[in-house]
Amino acid sequence: MEVVQLQRQFLDFLTSLYREGFLDDQFVQLQKLQDDSNPDFVLEVVSLFFEDSEKLLNNLAAALQQQFVDFKQVDAHVHQFKGSSSSIGAYRVKDACVHFRNFCEDKNLDGCLKCLQHVKNEYYLVKNKLETLFRLEQQILAAGGKVPVIP
């Protein structure tokens, strides 16, 4: 596929991620920090987010399966997840965490369990979308092109 087509596809896909609320302006800020001296910056930051998120989701699931749920601990995990989601611009994950924290505050186990499922769904959706975005980046670079950024 021609470089120009790949670049157009990349920009269209990235624009759809903003339009559909998967990403917010924080992701643009991350992209602005990437330059020739650190060409994999965004990929590295997002990969760390993926690693941390998997651990947090496992910790949340384990904490909510205890006989006596420590809602402060659950809330601390959700707060951490909200912060890391926000730092990469994963808007829908962050938003799901905001709702999750309300159920933690109310010590509502059923609400927390439903929110955990919702947070997981949003996380895996954005993870899949970002992995697709990074594959497009690699195709552009492999074809000798430069990865476009939204102005």
N, C-alpha and C positions, 0 to 999 in steps of 0.2 A: 504494500500500500504506500502511496506517495506521502512524503513528509507533510505537505500542506493539508492533506486529508486527515492524517493522524492528528495534527495540531488542531484542526477544526473540531474533530471528534472529541479531543481532550477538552477543549474549551466548552463545547456544548454539554459534555457530561459534567464538568465542574460547575457550570452555571446551573444545571438541573439540581445538583446537590444543595446549592444555596436556595434555589426556588422551592424545593421540597422540604426545606428546614433541617436537612441533615447536618449542614455546616453553617457557621456564622462567620462574622468578620475576623474572629480570632485566628481562623485558619489562614486567612489572607496575611495577617501579621506574621504567622509562622513562615509562610512562603517568602515574605520580604526579608527574613533573616537568612535565607538560603542564598549563597553566592558561589562563585567559582572556587573560593578557598574552602567551602564546606558544601559541596554539591548534593550530599545525601542528608542534609540536616532534617528536612521534613520527614523523610522516610525513617530516620533514626528516632526522632521524637515520637512519631506515631507508633513505631514498633515497640518502644518502651511502654507507651500507653496500652497497647494490646497485651503485653506481658503482665503489667500491673492489673489490668482489668480482669484478666482471667483469674488471677489470685484473689482479687476483691470479690468477684462473683462466687468463687468457691467458699471464701470466708463468710460471705453473707448467707449462702445456702446452709452452711454448717451451723452458723449462729442461730438461724431461724428454726433449725431442727432440734434444738436443745429442749429438754423437758421444761426448764425455766429459762425463757428467752430474756437475755440482757439487752433491753431495747436501747440503752445508752451505747453499748458496743455496736449494735446493728447501725445505729444512727452515725456513729463515728466512721464506720466503713462506707456508709452511703455518702457522708460528707466528703470523705476522701475521693470517692468515685466521682462525685459532682465536681470537685475541684480539678481533677485530672481531665475529665471530659471537657470542662470549660476551657482549660488551658490549651487544648488542641482545636477547639471550636466545634466539638461534637454536640451541637445544640439540642437535638432531640433526646440524647442520652442525659445531658445535664437537666433538661426539663423534667424527664421521668424521675430523676433523683430528687428534685424539689418536691414532687408529689409523694415520693417514698418517705421522705423525712417527716412529712405531716403525719403519716401513719405511725412512724416510730414515736413521735411526740405523744400521740394518743394511745400508745401501747396496744395497737390494733394488729394482732397477729395475722388475721385473714387479709386485711388490707396490705400488710407488709409482704405477705406471700404473693398476692396478686401483683403488687408493684415490682417485686423481684422478677417475676416473669416478664412484665412489661419492660423493665430495664434491660433484661437479657435480650429480649427481642430487638429493642432499639440498638443495643450495642452490636449484636451480630449483623444487623442491617447495615450500620455505618461501617463496620469492619469490612464487610463484603464490598461495599461501595468504594472505600478507600483502597482496598487491594486492587480493584479494577482500575482505579485512577493511577495507581503506581505501575501497573502493567502497561497502561497506555504511555506513561512517561518513558518506561524502558523501551517500548517500541519506537517512540520518537527518537530517542537517543541512539538506538541501534541503527536507525535509518539515517543517522547523521544530522538530525535536526536539533533545534533548541526548544526546550519545553516552554510553552507560552504561559504568561501569568495574566490574570484578570487585572486590567488597569485600575 
